[in-house]
């Protein structure tokens, strides 16, 4: 919803009733006049545009139309960047703050006008409002096209008018009332989501603990299986209660019925007529299943499977006070006004994360730091993405069908002079379209909590409503909206998920969206199913094995699904806990054509969508943008391009679609018919896009691709021929042999001692030229390193220097020289010259060269490069440019990215001289950085010694970038106030260290420039090439 009902209610109370009533009377006299309505319906767009703006915006809503003095409403406002014009614009202080796009009455589907209107909005940087109208209906959007408020201008009630006046009357627009309501609604939604999730989550935890305590494992049952079963039943109990809370507030059940049950139970207890509270709740669940007709109220038999008898739930014990108190607390939320299904979507997704954490805890007695759902790359998809994907697949399919049936929207209008034969043709076309619409099939093969299925449901409901409106226009009768929700659930929507709880929550979400008073819930078990979408072999997947043709025979009798959409799980090959058995089976079973290298889990889902869709079907998925350039994606892309299935890629270069995930996203779109062109569509933060239409696929699908300069050069040596390159250890206990015994954190100490003798660091500890943090790892004990999940080999870490870089540096790689035999983990990448591994033979090393002769060549080549020369090259701006050009991921730089990097051969006097100079500059840089680090450390040590309990914040760590006033302000934030005398003392001391650090920083900057220039010289870069690197 665009605006929260409680927020609107608060602002309506502040409206001037006198002004509103005057405007309402003016509005009624014109827009509710039947003769005028008939004339409007027969008017063309150009005929009534200015009249509409004058009658509604000027006479009713209080605007001043150009050219009157102090005007704030303009007709036909030209865009700032092109010659196109919006039909109207709202202006404040000379700037456009809203655009108005008008169509005539023949345009029934206002959603089709959104792209045009929002394109106009994007041309005016201060525009926040978009108004779309066909003279009968009016929509208001704020900032984006995801949500809107729609008014029926011909059937307006006084209450609806008050809300229109509140949102769009000029005095309110001038003060930004609608914007303020939108801001408060977003804030309120966020607060409600957090509060409800906190209460919901606490209820689940307490309830589960209580059920575990009161219901011990029955004799002959496995304890862990019983505990898991009870946890799932706890979730089902909460699902039932949530449905009841929604049903109460939305008129499906008597209001506050659960609270009344609590009050009655408490009264009976006081009257010495005690019964367990859960018995009362179970009785109500029974009513929901079979129905109840009482003296004072009626409970309809909604059923649908959610409330059918459940042997475990029907026989467990629950503490009265726990169930009653938490039920009362959850019932206090307003599930009609404040808590919509989208809020529940976020809560459901968080709930699934908890389910997986508890499942793992029960299985092995440990709770993972990151929920499996997040490890597996499963995140709740934002509403604007689900809406966009549905519109571009289901919407496209519908548009093609309308074109095939010759349905032209402009022909559907009221005209009493129209011949019956014409009316019959128009109505027959609509009926054919409705019949077709009722049998299309839409699948999400990894449906999670049902975000895409809900978006598809909303689209289909809106499409049926559009048919009803078009029929009413032709017949001239009142609109009768068909009740199609159950038919959509039964025939149109399909989902599969490997997680049983996901399936139950997806079903609940669909029930909440479609439930109507006195109408049974659909059983969704035939459409929303639990299973492993990728594996049909029970020997591999057990009871989760899923044979699509057997599970959905009616769908495949017709050739498959019309549309396949979703957000498949993202799981890299090297993700912790990844099942090698699963990957080996998938790669070797012979059923997949696109699995190559270290394929990510979403890759087989893309191929699956092609297999499951009809020959004329559409598929669309949101996935990581690494797909466009990662090595593992090449086979999949070649397959799609060869068949011309890949029709469009949507890019979101500056948008974080999934918050706090660190993954950039693309949407890939497939057309099974084959496409004659390819579209690259680039989205901006305002949900507007630009696009390029190409006949052939580009050689590089990255939109931010830069041309490698190294590729132009000759006689370069791949870095993999100079250094052995590998990621580091995994210090957690081995998953197969010692699962859950310890995590790497259990092995670490901030101090070096007999138990923790080895230096340890991670990627995030690495700075340019040195370590930012040092810790020490347990070594030489019974468990460490013997039980590490990944040990590497000793010679990689000890015995000679090595270079180490971050694996996830963003766009700014950082490399340091380690001469202390440190152990780095898998978030870092190490480099050891081949000459320093002479005589070392193991499986890892031997995979990096072809034969003994090549190994000898590598060792000889590497002897020409010193570690300090390599360090200077690695930290240069040129290598940073090349890595960002060459890399497969926006987040990670993999060992293979480094291996492909090429270096000049140090085989000439000139290059040997440059190598020596770079080595000397690296020495200088190491010395200056150490000096700077010591200065900063000494100053910060003084802070710790003088101010007890001070926290060394990020700002204080970089104190030399502050002035003294800023330094004092940082201290005040921690309630440390210096007297005037202390300030005099500290100012001199602070400035002394600040100046010294700044001078060292300037030396570092100058040395950086020297290194860059020597690296440019070493590679033989032209002036033009140097400019490209410098300006990148």
Secondary structure, 3 states (H helix, E strand, C coil): CCCCHHHHHHHHCCCCHHHHHHHHHHHHHHHCCHHHHHHHHCCCHHHHHHHHHHHHHHCCCCCCECCCCCCCEEEEEECCCCCCEEEEEEEECCEEEEEEEECCCCCCCHHHHHHHHHHHHHCCCCCCEEEEECCCEEEEEECCCCCCEEEECCCCCHHHHHHHHHHHCHHHHHHCHHHHHHHHHHHHHHHHHHHHHHHHHHHHHHHHHHHHHHCCCCCCCCHHHHHHHHHHHHHHHHHHHHHHHHHHHCCCCCCCHHHHHHHHHHHHHHCCCCCCHHHHHHHHHHHHHHCEECCCCEECCCCCCCCCCCCCCCCCCCCHHHHHHHHHHHHCCCCCCCCCHHHHHHHHHHHHHHHHHHHHHHHHCCCCCCCHHHHCCCCCCCHHHHHHHHHHHHHHHHHHHHHHCCCCHHHCCCCCCCCHHHHHHHHHHHHHHHHHHCCCCEEECCCCCCHHHHHHHHHHHHHHHHHHHHHHHHHCCCCCCCCCHHHHHHHCEEEEECCHHHHHHHHHHHHHHHCCCCCCCCCCCCCEEECECCCCCHHHHHHHECCHHHHCHHHHHCCCEEEEEECCCCCCCCCCCCCHHHHHHHHHCCCCCCCCCCCCCHHHHHHHHHHHEEEEEEEEEEEEHHHHCCHHHHHHHHHHHHCCCEEEEEECCCCCCCCCCCCCEEEEEEECCCCCCEEEEEECCCCCEEEEEECCCCCCCCCCCCCCCHHHCCCEEEHHHCEEEEECEEEEECCCCCCCCCCHHHHEECCCCCCCCEEEECHHHEECCEECCCEEECCCCCCCCCCEEECCCHHHHCCCCEEEEECCCCCCCCEEEECCCCEEECCEEEEEEHHHHCCCCCHHHHCCCCCHHHHHHHHHHHCCCCHHHHHHHHCCHHHHHHHHHHCCCCCCCCHHHHHHCEEECCCCHHHHHHHHHHHHHHHHHHHHHHHHHHHHHHHHHHHHHHCCCCCCCHHHHCHHHCCHHHHHHHHHHCCCCCCHHHHHHHHHHHHHHHHHHHHHHHHHHHHHHHHHHHHHHHHCCCHHHHHHHHHC
